[in-house]
Amino acid sequence: MLQLDSAALAARLDRRVLIDALDDAFRKPHSVPTRQHYKIEAVAAGQRGGTLLVMPAWNPGGALGIKLVTVFPDNAQLALPAVYASYLLLDATSGQPRAILDGTELTLRRTGGASALASRYLSAPDAARLLMVGTGKLAPHLIDSHALVRPIREVRIWGRSADRARALAATLSRSGLSVECTEDLEAATRWADIVSCATLSQKPLVLGSWLKSGQHLDLVGAFTPDMREVDDEAIARSELYVDTRAGALSESGEIRGAIARGIIDRGAVRGEFSDLAAGLFKRSGPQAITIFKSVGTALEDLVAAQLALGVAA
């Protein structure tokens, strides 16, 4: 059975090809059961526990995949990533194992690809300024992926640690792309054409009063009902799109909370990826503020794993 570590997997997953493969996959039949969440108790006083996620998906006569993910928000104190993952790819007709892949690299690349795909549908075609909120391992993938679908020329990075934001900016600056850190989140939000958030925040970071017409928000980090990256005003002012309605309505803290507080109703979610891919919905106009809320779907993992192995979707 083939085993691919992060470097081998990265070499097999061209970002642009992955974005197109994801777009194609949402037009085809597939099965994605509800993601299972399990709380892992903290072992030390004063620390938060973790979360175990189990994410299966398959397509008829093709491949079957299962991703196991752990999320421990306090890992930064140990100089460790907050998220680890492993992926098992099997044959959907026999169940025969095909490969074990580094699930962390898989997750980083497919998440960046999904955000870029949403941006291709929803952000302004001439969007050139990107604000990255968060300095974790996902941040470079989101920046590079967004830059493939829009003419991004300037990037600003904000994080709770200005030193980490500064260090990340230094690693990403290159010809044609100016990257710098910022400590003024409000000013950077008002400056940006696209705001991408990838944090584990439990309280809003980006406020609706800061948003401007024509802006696109890419919300990636908050994946449980007790996490939020934007406030109710941002949700109320924006046209809402999600990767999957089932996932977002059950897991997104921003959307679930806004519904519970009577700010919006379930019908405020205009469309999901399959709707966008089918051409059923699109941004209402150039002045619209759009939000893409991603909680992740196992179909994206399956597509990336199949692409890495050259297995037909």
DOPA-6553 format. One line per 8 residues: number of its first residue (from 1); their letters; for each residue x, z, y of N, C-alpha, C, O. Coordinates in steps of 0.1 Angstrom, whole numbers, always signed. Each point is the difference from the previous one (the first is absolute). Layout:
NUM	a	X:Z:Y:X:Z:Y:X:Z:Y:X:Z:Y | ...
//
This chain:
1	mlqldsaa	+8:+0:-12:-8:+0:+12:+9:+0:+13:+10:+7:+1 | -14:-16:+8:+8:-1:+12:-1:+12:+9:-11:+6:+1 | +22:-2:+5:-1:+11:+10:+7:-5:+13:+11:-5:+0 | -18:+7:+11:+4:-4:+13:+2:+12:+9:-10:+6:+3 | +22:-4:+2:+2:+11:+10:-4:-6:+14:-4:-11:+1 | +6:+19:+9:-4:-4:+13:+7:-12:+5:-6:-9:+6 | +19:+8:-8:+8:-11:+4:-4:-13:-7:-2:-11:+7 | +0:+11:-20:-4:-11:-7:-14:-5:+4:-3:-12:+1
9	laarldrr	-6:+22:+1:-14:-4:+4:+0:-6:+14:-7:-10:+3 | +15:+16:+6:+1:-6:+14:+4:-14:+0:-4:-8:+8 | +14:+5:-17:+5:-14:-1:-10:-10:-5:+1:-12:+3 | -11:+17:-10:-10:-9:-6:-13:-1:+9:-8:-8:-3 | +7:+16:+13:-12:+0:+8:+2:-4:+14:+3:+8:+9 | -3:-21:-7:+1:-6:+14:-13:+4:+7:-11:-2:-4 | +13:+7:+16:-11:+6:+8:-11:-11:+3:-12:+3:-1 | +17:-14:+6:-10:-11:+4:-8:-4:-12:-12:-2:+1
17	vlidaldd	+19:+0:-13:-7:-4:-12:-10:+10:-4:-11:-3:-5 | +15:+16:+6:-9:+11:-4:-13:+0:+9:-11:+3:-5 | +13:-5:+18:-12:+1:+9:-10:-11:-5:-12:+3:+0 | +17:-15:-3:-9:-11:-4:-6:+3:-14:-12:-3:-2 | +19:+9:-7:-5:+4:-13:-11:+10:+1:-10:+0:-7 | +12:+10:+16:-11:+10:+3:-12:-7:+5:-11:+4:-5 | +12:-13:+14:-11:-7:+6:-8:-7:-11:-12:+0:-1 | +19:-7:-8:-6:-7:-11:-7:+9:-9:-11:-4:-6
25	afrkphsv	+17:+15:+3:-5:+9:-10:-14:+6:+4:-9:+2:-9 | +7:+0:+21:-13:+5:+5:-11:-10:-1:-12:+3:+3 | +15:-15:-6:-11:-11:-3:-3:-1:-14:-10:-7:-4 | +17:+14:-5:-2:-2:-15:-6:+12:-6:+0:+11:+5 | -6:-12:-17:-6:+11:-7:+11:+10:-4:+11:-4:-4 | -14:+17:+5:+9:+10:-4:-7:+13:-2:-12:+2:+4 | +18:+8:-11:-6:+13:-3:+9:+10:+6:+12:+1:-4 | -17:+8:+12:+7:+11:+6:-8:+13:+0:-8:+2:+9
33	ptrqhyki	+10:+6:-20:-8:+13:+0:+4:+9:+12:+11:-2:+6 | -19:+11:-4:+2:+10:+11:+14:+7:-2:+2:+5:-11 | +6:-4:+21:+12:+7:-1:-3:+15:-3:-9:+6:+6 | +17:+0:-15:-2:+14:-3:+10:+8:+7:+12:-3:+1 | -17:+14:+5:+9:+10:+8:+0:+13:-7:-10:+5:-5 | +22:+1:+4:+2:+13:-6:+8:+8:+9:+11:-4:+4 | -15:+16:+0:+8:+9:+8:+10:+8:-8:-4:+5:-11 | +16:-4:+16:+11:+7:-7:+3:+12:+9:+3:-1:+12
41	eavaagqr	-4:+13:-18:+1:+12:+7:+15:+2:+5:+9:-4:-7 | -8:+10:+19:+14:+3:+5:+6:+11:-8:-7:+9:-5 | +20:-9:+3:+7:+10:-8:+7:+10:+9:+5:+10:-5 | -5:-12:+18:+6:+10:+9:-9:+3:+12:-7:-9:+4 | +8:+21:+0:-9:+5:+11:+4:-8:+13:+12:-2:+3 | -22:-2:+5:+2:-7:+12:+2:-15:-1:+2:-7:+10 | -2:+2:-23:+1:-14:-2:-13:-6:-4:-9:+6:-6 | +7:-19:+10:-12:-7:-5:+3:-5:-14:+11:-4:-4
49	ggtllvmp	-22:+3:-4:+1:-6:-13:+1:-15:+1:+2:-6:+10 | -4:-1:-22:+1:-14:+0:-12:-7:-5:-10:+7:-3 | +10:-20:+1:-11:-8:-5:+5:-9:-10:+10:-7:+2 | -17:+6:-13:+3:-11:-11:-11:-10:+1:-12:+3:-1 | +16:-16:+2:-10:-11:+1:+2:-8:-13:+11:-3:-4 | -22:-1:-2:+0:-9:-11:-8:-13:+3:-11:+1:+3 | +18:-12:-3:-6:-13:+5:+1:-11:-10:+10:-7:+0 | -21:+4:-7:+0:-11:-9:-6:-13:+6:-9:+1:+9
57	awnpggal	+12:-12:-14:-6:-13:+3:+3:-10:-10:+10:+0:-6 | -19:-10:+5:+3:-12:-9:-8:-12:+4:-10:+1:+7 | +14:-12:-12:-8:-12:+3:-2:-7:-14:+8:+1:-9 | -20:-8:+8:-4:-5:-13:+10:-9:-7:+5:-10:+6 | -1:+13:-18:+10:-8:-7:+13:-1:+5:+9:-8:-4 | -5:+17:+14:+13:+0:+6:+8:+13:-3:+4:+2:-11 | -3:+6:+22:+9:+11:-1:-8:+13:+3:-10:+0:+6 | +15:+11:-12:-6:+13:+2:+12:+9:+5:+11:+0:-5
65	giklvtvf	-14:+7:+16:+10:+9:+6:-5:+13:+3:-11:+2:+3 | +20:+8:-3:-3:+14:+3:+11:+5:+9:+12:+0:-4 | -15:+6:+15:+10:+6:+9:-3:+15:+0:-11:+4:+2 | +22:+3:-3:+0:+15:+2:+7:+3:+12:+12:-4:+2 | -18:+12:+7:+6:+3:+13:-1:+15:+2:-10:+7:-3 | +21:-1:+8:+0:+14:+5:+3:+0:+15:+8:-8:+5 | -16:+16:+2:+2:+2:+14:+2:+15:+3:-9:+8:-2 | +21:-5:+7:+3:+14:+4:+5:+0:+14:+11:-3:+3
73	pdnaqlal	-20:+7:+7:+2:-2:+14:+12:+8:+5:+7:-3:+10 | -3:+14:-17:+11:+9:+4:+13:-5:-5:+10:+8:+2 | -9:-19:-9:+13:-4:-5:+11:-3:+10:+11:+0:-3 | -16:-2:+16:+10:-3:+10:+9:+12:+2:+12:-1:+4 | -17:+13:-7:+8:+12:+1:+12:+0:-10:+10:+7:+1 | -12:-15:-12:+10:-1:-10:+8:-12:+1:+7:-4:-9 | -9:-4:+20:+7:-13:+2:-4:-10:-11:+8:-7:-5 | -21:+8:+1:-5:-9:-11:-12:-8:+6:-7:+5:+9
81	pavyasyl	+4:-17:-14:-12:-7:+4:-13:+8:-4:+0:+7:-9 | -10:-9:+17:-13:+7:-2:-7:-7:-12:-8:+7:-7 | +11:-19:+4:-8:-8:-10:+10:-5:-11:+10:-6:+3 | -14:+8:-15:+7:-7:-12:-10:-7:-8:-12:+4:-1 | +16:-15:-6:-10:-7:-8:+7:-8:-11:+12:-4:+1 | -19:+3:-12:+4:-9:-11:-11:-9:-4:-12:+3:+1 | +15:-15:-6:-10:-10:-3:+2:-5:-14:+12:-4:-4 | -22:+3:-4:+0:-5:-14:-9:-12:+0:-11:+0:+3
89	lldatsgq	+17:-12:-7:-7:-13:-1:-2:-3:-14:+10:+0:-8 | -22:-3:+4:-3:-4:-14:-8:-13:-1:-5:-5:+10 | +5:-1:-22:-8:-12:-2:-15:+4:-1:-3:+9:-8 | -6:-15:+15:-14:+4:+0:-7:-4:-12:-11:+4:-3 | +17:-14:-5:-7:-4:-12:+4:+8:-13:-8:+1:-9 | +20:+5:+9:+4:+7:-11:+4:+15:+3:+1:+8:-10 | +1:-5:+22:+5:+13:+4:+15:+2:-2:+5:+11:+2 | +2:-22:-6:+14:+1:-2:+8:+3:+13:-3:-7:+10
97	praildgt	+11:+17:-9:+8:+3:+12:+9:-12:+3:+7:-5:-8 | -7:+2:+21:+9:-11:+5:+12:+5:+8:+11:-5:-2 | -14:+15:+10:+11:+4:+9:-3:+14:+6:-11:+3:+2 | +22:+4:+1:-1:+12:+9:+7:-3:+13:+12:-4:+0 | -19:+6:+11:+6:-4:+13:+1:+13:+9:-8:+9:-2 | +17:-10:+11:+1:+11:+10:-12:-1:+9:-2:-9:+8 | -7:+19:-10:-12:+0:+7:+1:+3:+15:-9:-4:+8 | +20:+11:-4:+2:+3:+14:+2:-13:+8:-6:-3:+10
105	eltlrrtg	+16:-5:-15:+3:-13:+6:-12:-9:+0:-3:-7:+10 | -4:+7:-21:-12:-8:-2:-10:+4:+11:-6:-9:+7 | +3:+22:-5:-9:+5:+9:+4:-4:+15:-9:-4:+8 | +21:+6:-5:+5:-3:+13:-2:-15:+4:-5:-3:+11 | +8:-6:-20:-1:-14:+2:-14:-5:+1:-4:-8:+8 | -4:+13:-18:-14:-5:+0:-8:+6:+12:-9:-7:+5 | +12:+19:-1:-7:+6:+12:+4:-7:+12:-9:-3:+9 | +22:-1:-7:+3:-8:+11:-6:-13:+0:-5:-5:+10
113	gasalasr	+4:-1:-22:-6:-13:-1:-15:+0:+3:-5:-9:+7 | -2:+20:-11:-14:+1:+3:-3:+2:+15:-9:-6:+5 | +17:+14:+1:-1:+2:+15:+2:-14:+7:-7:-3:+10 | +17:-4:-14:+3:-13:+6:-12:-10:-2:-3:-8:+8 | -2:+9:-20:-12:-9:-3:-12:+3:+9:-6:-9:+5 | +4:+22:-4:-11:+4:+10:+3:-4:+14:-9:-5:+7 | +21:+6:-3:+4:-4:+13:-2:-15:+2:-4:-5:+11 | +7:-3:-21:-1:-14:+1:-15:-4:+2:-3:-10:+7
121	ylsapdaa	-6:+18:-12:-14:-2:+2:-5:+6:+13:-9:-6:+7 | +14:+17:-2:-6:+8:+10:+7:+1:+13:-6:+2:+11 | +19:-2:-11:+8:+2:+13:+0:-13:+8:-3:-11:-5 | +7:+12:+18:+1:-11:+9:+11:-9:-5:+11:+5:-3 | -13:-18:+2:+10:-10:-5:+13:+1:+8:+11:-3:-6 | -11:+7:+19:+12:+1:+8:+5:+14:+1:+8:+3:+9 | -12:+6:-18:+5:+14:+1:+15:+0:-2:+5:-4:-9 | +1:+10:+19:+15:+0:+0:+6:+14:+1:+12:+2:-2
129	rllmvgtg	-20:+9:+5:+5:+13:+1:-6:+9:-11:-13:+1:-1 | +21:+6:-6:-4:+8:-11:+5:+14:+2:+11:+3:+3 | -21:+7:-4:+4:+14:+0:-1:+5:-14:-11:-1:-7 | +22:+7:+2:+0:+6:-14:-1:+15:+2:+9:+6:+6 | -20:+0:-11:-2:+15:+1:+4:+5:-14:-8:-2:-10 | +19:+9:+9:+5:+5:-13:+14:-5:-2:+3:-12:+3 | +5:+20:-10:+14:-4:-2:+4:+1:-15:+11:+0:-4 | -21:+0:-5:+2:+1:-14:+5:-13:-6:+2:-10:+7
137	klaphlid	-1:+10:-20:+5:-12:-7:-9:-12:+1:+5:-12:-1 | -18:+14:+4:-9:-11:+2:+2:-8:+13:-3:-12:+1 | +8:+19:+9:+1:-6:+14:+8:-13:+0:-6:-10:+6 | +18:+9:-12:+7:-13:+1:-8:-12:-7:+0:-11:+4 | -7:+15:-15:-8:-10:-7:-12:-5:+8:-3:-12:+1 | -3:+21:+6:-11:-4:+9:+5:-9:+12:-6:-10:+3 | +17:+14:+3:+6:-8:+11:+3:-14:-5:-4:-10:+6 | +12:+9:-17:+4:-13:-5:-12:-9:-4:+0:-12:+2
145	shalvrpi	-10:+19:-8:-11:-8:-5:-9:-5:+12:-4:-12:+0 | +2:+21:+10:-8:-5:+12:+7:-11:+7:-6:-9:+5 | +19:+10:-5:+8:-11:+7:+0:-13:-6:+3:-10:+6 | -8:+9:-19:-1:-13:-7:-13:-7:+4:-1:-12:-2 | -9:+19:+6:-13:-6:+3:-3:-1:+15:-10:-7:+4 | +17:+14:+4:-2:-1:+15:+14:-1:+7:+10:+5:-6 | -9:-10:+18:+12:-2:+6:+6:+13:+7:+2:+0:+12 | +0:+10:-20:+5:+12:+5:+14:-1:+5:+9:-5:-6
153	revriwgr	-8:+9:+19:+13:+0:+6:+6:+13:+4:+12:+2:+1 | -22:+8:+2:+4:+13:+4:-7:+10:-9:-11:-1:-3 | +19:+12:-1:-5:+10:-9:+4:+14:+6:+11:+1:+4 | -21:+8:-3:+4:+13:+4:-5:+10:-11:-10:-2:-7 | +19:+12:+4:-3:+9:-11:-1:+14:+5:+8:+5:+8 | -20:+1:-12:-2:+14:+4:-1:+9:-13:-6:-4:-10 | +13:+15:+11:-1:+10:-11:+1:+14:+5:+4:+2:+11 | -8:+7:-19:+0:+14:+4:+15:+4:+3:+3:+9:+9
161	sadraral	+6:-15:-16:+14:+2:+2:+6:-12:+8:+1:-11:-5 | +2:+13:+18:+6:-11:+8:+13:-5:-6:+3:-12:+1 | +5:+21:-7:+12:-4:-6:-2:-9:-12:+7:-10:-2 | -17:+12:-6:-3:-9:-11:-5:-13:+5:+3:-11:-6 | -11:+11:+16:-5:-12:+6:+11:-9:+6:+1:-12:-2 | +9:+19:+8:+11:-7:+6:+9:-6:-11:+5:-11:+1 | -3:+19:-12:+9:-5:-11:-7:-12:-7:+7:-10:-3 | -20:+11:+1:-7:-12:-6:+1:-12:+9:+2:-11:-5
169	aatlsrsg	-4:+13:+18:+0:-12:+9:+14:-6:+0:+1:-13:+0 | +10:+20:-2:+13:-5:+0:+2:-9:-12:+8:-9:+0 | -14:+13:-11:+2:-8:-13:-8:-13:+0:+2:-9:-8 | -13:+8:+17:-9:-12:-1:+3:-10:+11:-5:-11:-1 | +12:+15:+12:+2:-10:+10:+8:-12:-5:+10:+2:-7 | -14:-14:+11:+7:-12:-4:-3:-11:+9:-9:+1:+9 | +15:-12:-11:-2:-12:+9:-15:-4:+0:-6:-1:-10 | +0:+0:+22:-14:-4:+1:-9:+11:+0:-12:-2:+2
177	lsvected	+16:+15:-5:-9:+11:-2:+7:+12:+7:+10:+5:-5 | -16:+0:+16:+5:+12:+7:-8:+12:-5:-12:+0:+0 | +20:+10:-5:-7:+12:-6:+6:+12:+7:+13:+1:+1 | -21:+8:+4:+4:+12:+7:-9:+11:-3:-12:-2:-4 | +17:+14:+5:-9:+12:-2:-7:+4:+13:+4:-4:+11 | -15:+11:-12:-7:+5:+11:-5:+14:-2:-3:+4:-12 | +3:+4:+22:-5:+14:-1:-14:+1:+7:-6:+11:-1 | +2:-21:+7:-13:+0:+7:-10:-8:-8:-1:-12:+2
185	leaatrwa	-7:+18:-11:-9:-7:-8:-11:-6:+7:-4:-12:-3 | -1:+18:+13:-11:-6:+8:+4:-13:+7:-7:-10:-1 | +18:+11:+8:+5:-12:+7:+3:-11:-10:-3:-12:+3 | +9:+15:-14:+3:-10:-10:-12:-6:-6:-1:-12:-3 | -10:+20:+1:-13:-6:-5:-6:-9:+10:-4:-11:-4 | +4:+14:+17:-5:-8:+10:+8:-13:+1:-6:-11:+4 | +19:+11:-7:+9:-11:+1:-2:-10:-12:+2:-12:+2 | -6:+17:-13:+0:-8:-13:-11:-10:-1:-11:+3:+5
193	divscatl	+13:-14:-12:-10:-9:-4:-5:+4:-14:-12:-1:-3 | +21:+6:-5:-4:+5:-14:+6:+14:-1:+12:+3:+3 | -20:+6:-8:+4:+14:-3:-1:+2:-14:-11:+0:-6 | +22:+3:-1:+0:+3:-14:+4:+14:-2:+10:+5:+4 | -19:+3:-12:+2:+14:-2:+2:+2:-15:-8:-4:-8 | +19:+11:+5:+3:+4:-14:+5:+14:-1:+12:+2:+0 | -21:+8:+1:+4:+14:+0:-9:+7:-9:-9:-5:-6 | +12:+18:+4:-8:+9:-8:-7:+10:+9:-2:+12:-4
201	sqkplvlg	-2:-16:+16:-5:+9:+10:-14:+5:-4:-8:-8:-6 | +5:+20:+9:-13:+6:-2:-8:+1:+13:-11:+6:+0 | +17:-10:+11:-7:-1:+12:+3:-13:+7:+10:-5:-2 | -19:+1:+11:+2:-13:+7:+12:-1:+8:+4:+10:+7 | +3:-21:-8:+12:-3:+8:-3:-9:+11:+5:+2:+11 | -12:-13:-14:-3:-11:+9:-15:+2:+5:-9:+1:-8 | +7:+0:+21:-13:+3:+5:-7:-13:+5:+7:-9:+5 | -20:+9:-6:-8:-11:+4:+1:-4:+14:-1:-11:+4
209	swlksgqh	+3:+22:+5:+1:-3:+14:+13:-7:+4:+0:-5:+11 | +9:+4:-20:+13:-8:+3:-1:-14:-3:+8:-8:+4 | -19:+3:-12:+0:-13:-5:-4:-10:+11:-7:+3:+9 | +11:-16:-11:-3:-10:+9:-6:-12:-7:+1:-1:-12 | -8:-7:+20:-7:-12:-6:+9:-9:-7:+12:-2:+4 | -16:-3:-16:+8:-9:-7:+10:+6:-10:+7:-8:-6 | -7:+21:+6:+11:+7:-8:-5:+0:-15:-12:+0:-3 | +22:+1:-6:-2:+1:-14:+7:+13:-5:+12:+2:+3
217	ldlvgaft	-20:+6:-11:+6:+13:-5:+1:-2:-15:-10:-4:-7 | +21:+7:+1:+3:+0:-14:+2:+14:-5:+10:+6:+2 | -20:+0:-9:+0:+14:-4:+3:+1:-14:-9:-4:-9 | +21:+9:+5:+4:+0:-14:+2:+14:-6:-3:+2:-12 | +7:+7:+20:+5:+13:-6:-10:+9:-5:+2:+6:-11 | -13:-4:+18:-10:+10:-4:-9:-5:-12:-7:-10:+2 | +9:+16:-13:-7:-5:-12:-9:+10:-7:-5:-2:-11 | +3:+14:+18:-9:+10:-6:-10:+4:+12:+3:-2:+11
225	pdmrevdd	-14:+8:-15:-10:+4:+11:+5:+10:+10:-6:+1:+11 | +17:+6:-14:+5:+10:+10:+11:-5:+8:+7:+7:+7 | -4:-20:-8:+11:-7:+9:-7:-9:+10:-10:-6:-2 | +17:+6:+14:-5:-9:+11:+12:-5:+8:+9:+8:+3 | -9:-20:+1:+10:-6:+9:-6:-4:+13:+8:-1:+10 | -21:-1:-9:-6:-3:+13:-13:+9:+1:-4:+6:-9 | +0:-5:+22:-12:+9:+2:-13:-8:-1:+0:-12:-2 | -11:+19:+4:-13:-6:-1:-2:-11:+10:-7:-10:-2
233	eaiarsel	+12:+12:+14:-2:-10:+11:+6:-13:-4:-5:-11:+3 | +17:+11:-9:+6:-12:-5:-8:-7:-10:-2:-12:+0 | -4:+19:-9:-9:-5:-11:-12:-6:+7:-4:-12:-4 | -2:+19:+14:-12:-5:+6:+2:-13:+8:-9:-8:+1 | +21:+7:+5:+3:-11:+9:+4:-13:-7:+0:-11:+6 | +2:+12:-19:+6:-11:-8:-9:-7:-10:-10:+6:-4 | +13:-18:+1:-6:-7:-11:+8:+4:-13:+12:-1:+0 | -19:+7:-10:+6:+6:-11:+1:-9:-12:-10:-6:-4
241	yvdtraga	+22:+4:-2:+2:-7:-12:+8:+8:-10:+8:+8:+5 | -10:-10:-18:+7:+9:-9:+5:-9:-12:-4:-11:-1 | +13:+17:-7:+5:-7:-12:-12:-1:-10:-3:-11:-5 | -3:+22:+2:-12:+0:-8:-10:+11:+6:+4:+10:+4 | -17:-14:-4:-10:+9:+5:+0:+13:-8:-1:+11:+5 | +1:-13:-18:-1:+12:-9:+11:+10:+3:-2:+12:+0 | +14:-17:+1:+11:+9:+2:+0:+6:+14:+2:+12:+1 | -5:-20:+9:+0:+6:+14:-11:+10:+2:+2:+10:+7
249	lsesgeir	-14:-13:-12:-11:+9:+2:+1:+13:-7:-6:+10:+3 | +14:-10:-14:+2:+12:-7:+13:+8:+3:+1:+12:-2 | +9:-19:+8:+13:+6:+1:+5:+1:+15:+8:+9:+3 | -12:-18:+5:+5:+0:+14:-5:+11:+8:-12:+1:+3 | +21:+8:+2:-5:+11:+8:-5:-5:+13:-10:+6:+5 | +15:-16:+1:-5:-5:+13:-15:-5:-1:-8:+4:+8 | +6:-12:-19:-13:-6:-1:-10:+10:-5:-12:+1:+5 | +15:+6:-16:-9:+11:-5:-3:+10:+10:-12:+4:+2
257	gaiargii	+22:+0:+6:-3:+10:+10:-9:-5:+11:-9:+7:+5 | +11:-19:+0:-8:-6:+10:-14:-1:-4:-10:+2:+7 | +8:-6:-20:-14:-1:-5:-7:+14:-1:-11:+1:+4 | +19:+9:-9:-6:+13:-1:-3:+6:+14:-10:+8:+1 | +17:-12:+9:-3:+6:+13:-10:-9:+8:-2:+3:+12 | -3:-13:-18:-10:-9:+6:+5:-9:+10:-7:-6:+8 | +20:+3:-8:+7:-9:+10:-4:-14:-4:-2:-9:+8 | +3:+6:-21:-3:-13:-6:-9:+2:-12:-1:+11:-5
265	drgavrge	-4:-22:-1:-6:+0:-13:+7:-9:-9:+10:-6:+4 | -13:+6:-17:+7:-7:-10:+1:-15:+3:+9:-7:-3 | -20:+2:+10:+0:-14:+4:+10:-4:+10:+1:-12:+3 | +6:+21:+3:+10:-3:+10:+12:-7:-6:+7:-7:+7 | -5:+9:-20:+11:-7:-7:-5:-15:-1:-8:-3:-9 | +14:-6:+16:-5:-14:+1:+4:-7:-13:-8:-9:-4 | +20:+11:-1:+4:-8:-12:+12:+6:-7:+7:+8:+6 | -5:-13:-18:+11:+4:-8:+9:-12:-3:-4:-11:+4
273	fsdlaagl	+15:+12:-11:+9:-11:-2:-7:-12:-6:+2:-11:+4 | -11:+14:-14:-6:-12:-7:-10:-7:+10:-1:-12:-2 | -5:+19:+11:-8:-7:+10:+9:-8:+10:-4:-12:+3 | +15:+17:+1:+9:-7:+9:+5:-13:-7:+1:-11:+6 | +3:+13:-19:+6:-11:-7:-11:-11:-2:+4:-12:-1 | -16:+16:-1:-11:-10:-2:-5:-6:+13:-9:-9:+0 | +14:+14:+12:-4:-5:+13:-13:+5:+4:-7:-6:+9 | +2:+17:-14:-13:+5:+3:+0:+8:+14:-10:+0:+7
281	fkrsgpqa	+22:+5:-4:+1:+8:+13:+13:-4:+6:+10:-4:-6 | -10:+6:+19:+12:-2:+8:-1:+8:+13:-11:+4:+4 | +22:-2:+3:-1:+6:+13:-10:-6:+9:-1:-13:+1 | -7:+21:+6:-11:-6:+8:+5:-8:+12:-7:-8:+5 | +19:+12:+0:+5:-8:+12:+13:+6:+4:+4:+10:-5 | +3:-17:+15:+13:+4:+3:+1:+14:+7:+11:+6:+1 | -22:-1:+4:+0:+13:+7:-3:+11:-9:+2:+12:+3 | -6:-15:-16:-3:+11:-9:+12:+8:-4:+11:-5:-2
289	itifksvg	-13:+18:+1:+10:+9:-6:-3:+1:-15:-12:+3:-4 | +21:-6:-5:-2:+0:-14:+8:+11:-7:+11:+4:+4 | -17:+2:-14:+7:+10:-9:+0:-5:-14:-11:-4:-5 | +22:+4:-1:+1:-2:-15:+4:+13:-6:+11:+5:+3 | -20:+1:-11:+3:+12:-6:+3:-2:-15:-8:-5:-8 | +20:+8:+5:+5:-2:-14:+1:+14:-7:+7:+9:+5 | -13:-8:-17:+3:+11:-8:+7:-4:-13:+3:+8:-8 | -1:-21:+7:+6:-5:-12:-9:-4:-11:-10:+8:-3
297	taledlva	+12:-19:-4:-8:-4:-12:+9:-4:-11:+10:-7:+3 | -13:+10:-15:+9:-3:-11:+1:-15:-2:+9:-4:-7 | -18:-4:+12:+1:-14:-1:+13:-5:+6:+7:-9:-5 | -4:+15:+17:+13:-4:+7:+12:+3:-9:+9:-8:+0 | -9:+19:-7:+11:+3:-9:+1:-10:-11:+11:-5:-3 | -22:+2:-3:+0:-9:-11:+5:-14:+4:+8:-6:-7 | -12:+1:+19:+4:-13:+5:+15:+0:+2:+7:-9:-4 | -1:+20:+10:+14:+1:+2:+8:+0:-13:+10:-6:-1
305	aqlalgva	-15:+14:-9:+6:+1:-13:+0:-14:-7:+10:-4:-6 | -21:-3:+7:-1:-13:-7:+10:-10:+7:+6:-8:-7 | -6:+9:+20:+9:-9:+8:+15:+3:-4:+7:-10:-2 | -4:+22:+1:+14:+4:-4:+4:-5:-13:+12:-4:-3 | -21:+3:-7:+2:-4:-13:-3:-15:-2:+3:-6:-11 | -8:-1:+21:-4:-14:-2:-12:-1:-9:-1:-11:-7 | -7:+21:+6:-12:-1:-8:-12:-6:+8:-2:+5:+11 | -5:-14:-17:-11:-6:+8:-11:+9:+3:-3:+9:-8
313	a	-2:-9:+20:-11:+9:+4:-13:-5:-6:-10:+7:+3
//
